[in-house]
């Protein structure tokens, strides 16, 4: 009797286990796809197919399982454990195992009653209707095939008064071809000159406009940030918005007319400022598969770090940014093991990270300039230096800091600028050997300043000449 009962219990037990072991689309898989994939895999979006319906997903079950296991999908570059980010787009090991088990068991549909409702998406403004909407003046044509294009569009604000911008939202016109976008504000008229009569120009790494002026960005799947009036940014009248759009061909002739929405508010109550950690003098020999670049920034006061955007071009392979606190603590800020220029993005920390004065933020990037790097734009590989072109390289981490007041943010920004100059204008530097990080037109102006400060005309920046120059920029020495 006892044996029989155990036997029956065992059968029941193994039957439930087996039933639980075969995941179904409706119960197990659809919730994962709707949450983590549908943002891009739905009709009219950037991904090459939709994953909304059972039929769409089932016929690709093996492909989906493979892409999830390789962590190729969903695209999410930062390694877990190196910075805790908001809106993390990463499947858990359990979710990947579920997808694999579903695919290996013939991708069953399951009980219709288990099916979750289709996710709702808005094609309109996600963060509310903006105060000013700037749209590309005409639609931009992208041919069916060929290379990706990086285009900067001039969007004049045409305002007769200064404003404070508290929110920026980019809205792609054609989601099949817009791969990513960066929104800049230009207060210098540089973009106007570059755009000329066409209203746009070719640009790659950024917009080629001086200053730390990135105010927004978009990649597929972006969750629009609500306006933040406490941290609004002063934008003088006559400023222009410049949007850089990365287009990729869809296989059909396409066109795009994207928009940027701006929300205005009163002056800021708190301080927010961007700063960059810049890699050293990179000069990558052809064929070198493992070229290391380092750079650092020392914080002149206590701050909170809220976001990070690492940046390199096609040779970039691995990126690590780490904070070394004065008490000896090490705080990893981000680690990307397999950098892909096509999936660059800005990452927001789940909670702001408090970093005390004298924290040293170090960047260490690795570049692969060999033929084995399938993204290498030069075949055979060539010597690569710093620059804006897709065949040049960069080593940057753009950081966003919060401070108690706008005045403190401004002072912090100036101190950081002086630090850049101290690093750039090294003692004994030859006057014509201007650091490569500085692009024209500032380059021309700085060259003039350097020649002017070379009082003894020996072609070298002597210590007293360097000090005089740094003083001009507000330095202490
Ligand atoms: C941020 C946008 C985005 C998200 C989110 C996303 N995908 Fe993709 N997916 C793409 C794009 C774009 C491609 C085309 C390949 C490329 O351009 O890299 C793609 C390609 C694929 C492919 C084809 C891979 C191959 O080897 O051909 C599969 C399978 C796939 N995605 C599955 C998924 C699954 C499953 C999820 C969710 C767990 C997901 N994707 C989430 C954008 C996305």
Boltz pocket constraint, residues with backbone or C-beta under 6 A from the ligand:
constraints:
  - pocket:
      binder: B
      contacts: [[A, 32], [A, 33], [A, 36], [A, 37], [A, 38], [A, 39], [A, 40], [A, 41], [A, 46], [A, 47], [A, 48], [A, 60], [A, 63], [A, 64], [A, 67], [A, 68], [A, 73], [A, 74], [A, 75], [A, 89], [A, 91], [A, 220], [A, 221]]
      max_distance: 6.0
